[in-house]
Structures are given as C-alpha cells and as structure tokens.
Amino acid sequence: MTDDRDKTTGKEHIKKFSFQSRKNEQEKVEILIPELLQAGYSFYTWPSAHFLASFLYNQRDSLRDKNILELGSGTALPGILCAKLGARVTLSDCSTLPKTQNHIKHSCFLNNLNVGTDINVVGLTWGLLSHNLFQLGALDFIISSDCFYDPTVFEDILVTVTFLLERNPTCKFIFAYQERSADWCLENLLRKWGLKCANINTDRLGENTIVDTHGTGGVVGGSNPSLHLFEITLE
Ligand SMILES: C[S@@+](CC[C@H](N)C(=O)[O-])C[C@H]1O[C@@H](n2cnc3c(N)ncnc32)[C@H](O)[C@@H]1O
C-alpha cells in the first residue's frame, strides 16, 4: 500500500491524493490524509471517500463559496478537498468520538487549513437534535461517504439530513455509497421522512480528471461497480 512518496511515521500513515484536470495542469490539488490503520473505521479513508472526492473535483466550478457540511467525515478527504476548492466547509463526526475529531483537525493541519478560520470541525451525532446541529448556518450541500454502512444507522442519518434540508430547502445531500448487501434499502425511510433520492451518473467521471492515489490502491469511477453516488432532496 505504500510507495516512496508516502511517509510512515510510527503508526500513522500519510496518503497523498492528487486531483488534476486533463485540460489544465495548473488545477492540480494535492491532499494529504493521515491514517491510523488499526484504530477504527474513522481513521481509514474508505473507497467511497475517494469516489465522492473525484466527483466533487469534477464539479469544482460550482463549489466555490458554497456552504458545505460533511457528515461522518472520518479522515475527511472529500470535505478537505472542497475547502481547497474554495468552499466554506464544516467537517463533522460523532460527538462521542473526540479522538476522531482530533484526527480530523490533524488532517486539516496537514493540508494547511486552520480550524476555525479556513474550515470548521464539529461533533454531530446522527439522529440527535443537538446544540451543534442547531448552530449550523445556511447550507448548499451536505456530503458524506460510506456512512450508510450499517442499516441500524440509516434512519438516524436521514433524521439529521431531513432536519437540515427543511432549514435549507434548496440544499442537496450528495453521498457515496458502497453496496455491501442487496437487501439494504432506503425506500421506506425516504417515504417516511418526505425525501427523494436520485442516482448520479458517474460513467464519465474519469474523462476530464486524473486522480492518483500514489500507489494506495484506490479505485475510482466505473472501475468499482460497488460504488454509487446519490443525491437526496426534499420531496
Ligand atoms: C465507514 S466510516 C467512513 C469515514 C469517511 N467518511 C470515509 O469515507 O473514509 C463511517 C464514519 O461515520 C462515523 N459515524 C459512525 N456512527 C456515527 C454516528 N452515529 N454519528 C455520526 N458519525 C458517525 C464514524 O466515526 C466514521 O467516521
């Protein structure tokens, strides 16, 4: 999983992700993501994160100055990329996981983003109508990658998303999903919470963009059929 461009310091492994336009080399963005490989779900960058980040890089012209919230950020590749592309970003993860939040702040630091000025990091637990949730400002996009990984949390995520979409009716929730079971389904929950979901076509994701994970084995676009992108909005 490593090559000579990766740095390994103690247990921390730093991955470099590069996003580059095929038309304009100057538009290259490099993101450094620290990982703690044995520490838990939130310290590893899941294939969905890379997939969502590739899509967001393709949409970079529409992200500038937009207000974006990332749910279940983990190592926060998509949210950090959005901040680098000029969006106003709030990264979030479970409020009972302070180590995860510190790790997110470390990811920001490695990418020269000052927490509190260039980017925000907050504790947000899905399904809880917490103080931090009420404190969020206007939103244009909510994003997440690999958060629908356990059916017991699906409704909690949608409760949080519905609350935020009702406060921001033009906001879109864009998320990357890795298919792990054909039995999992959001349909009833979407109906219950007054939401609609559309598949985002990613067939041409790689056409204008070169994405490189520097030997980390990442899979982008149509090359991994288990990865999907969806958009949820109010019904
Ligand atoms: C599979 S990891 C995905 C991490 C990252 N988005 C990625 O794709 O690399 C799921 C993330 O959701 C967070 N999470 C799990 N349960 C949560 C909850 N109830 N509320 C908020 N975040 C939660 C975890 O801490 C973890 O960062």
The ligand as an SDF file (V2000), in Angstrom:
LIG
                    3D

 27 29  0  0  0  0  0  0  0  0999 V2000
  -17.0760    3.8490    7.3130 C   0  0  0  0  0  0  0  0  0  0  0  0
  -16.5400    5.3200    8.1190 S   0  0  0  0  0  0  0  0  0  0  0  0
  -16.4170    6.4750    6.7400 C   0  0  0  0  0  0  0  0  0  0  0  0
  -15.4410    7.5660    7.0180 C   0  0  0  0  0  0  0  0  0  0  0  0
  -15.1850    8.5270    5.8520 C   0  0  0  0  0  0  0  0  0  0  0  0
  -16.3730    9.2640    5.5130 N   0  0  0  0  0  0  0  0  0  0  0  0
  -14.6590    7.7830    4.6500 C   0  0  0  0  0  0  0  0  0  0  0  0
  -15.4460    7.5130    3.7260 O   0  0  0  0  0  0  0  0  0  0  0  0
  -13.4700    7.4750    4.6130 O   0  0  0  0  0  0  0  0  0  0  0  0
  -18.0590    5.9190    8.9260 C   0  0  0  0  0  0  0  0  0  0  0  0
  -17.8690    7.2440    9.6640 C   0  0  0  0  0  0  0  0  0  0  0  0
  -19.1160    7.5800   10.2850 O   0  0  0  0  0  0  0  0  0  0  0  0
  -18.8710    7.9850   11.6260 C   0  0  0  0  0  0  0  0  0  0  0  0
  -20.0500    7.6420   12.4310 N   0  0  0  0  0  0  0  0  0  0  0  0
  -20.4640    6.4030   12.7970 C   0  0  0  0  0  0  0  0  0  0  0  0
  -21.5830    6.4710   13.5240 N   0  0  0  0  0  0  0  0  0  0  0  0
  -21.8930    7.7950   13.6280 C   0  0  0  0  0  0  0  0  0  0  0  0
  -22.9510    8.4970   14.2560 C   0  0  0  0  0  0  0  0  0  0  0  0
  -23.9090    7.8410   14.9130 N   0  0  0  0  0  0  0  0  0  0  0  0
  -22.9760    9.8450   14.1500 N   0  0  0  0  0  0  0  0  0  0  0  0
  -22.0150   10.4900   13.4580 C   0  0  0  0  0  0  0  0  0  0  0  0
  -20.9780    9.8770   12.8360 N   0  0  0  0  0  0  0  0  0  0  0  0
  -20.9160    8.5500   12.9300 C   0  0  0  0  0  0  0  0  0  0  0  0
  -17.6450    7.1790   12.0460 C   0  0  0  0  0  0  0  0  0  0  0  0
  -16.9740    7.7640   13.1460 O   0  0  0  0  0  0  0  0  0  0  0  0
  -16.8270    7.1880   10.7650 C   0  0  0  0  0  0  0  0  0  0  0  0
  -16.0030    8.3160   10.6790 O   0  0  0  0  0  0  0  0  0  0  0  0
  1  2  1  0
  2  3  1  0
  2 10  1  0
  3  4  1  0
  4  5  1  0
  5  6  1  0
  5  7  1  0
  7  8  2  0
  7  9  1  0
 10 11  1  0
 11 12  1  0
 11 26  1  0
 12 13  1  0
 13 14  1  0
 13 24  1  0
 14 15  1  0
 14 23  1  0
 15 16  2  0
 16 17  1  0
 17 18  1  0
 17 23  2  0
 18 19  1  0
 18 20  2  0
 20 21  1  0
 21 22  2  0
 22 23  1  0
 24 25  1  0
 24 26  1  0
 26 27  1  0
M  CHG  2   2   1   9  -1
M  END
$$$$
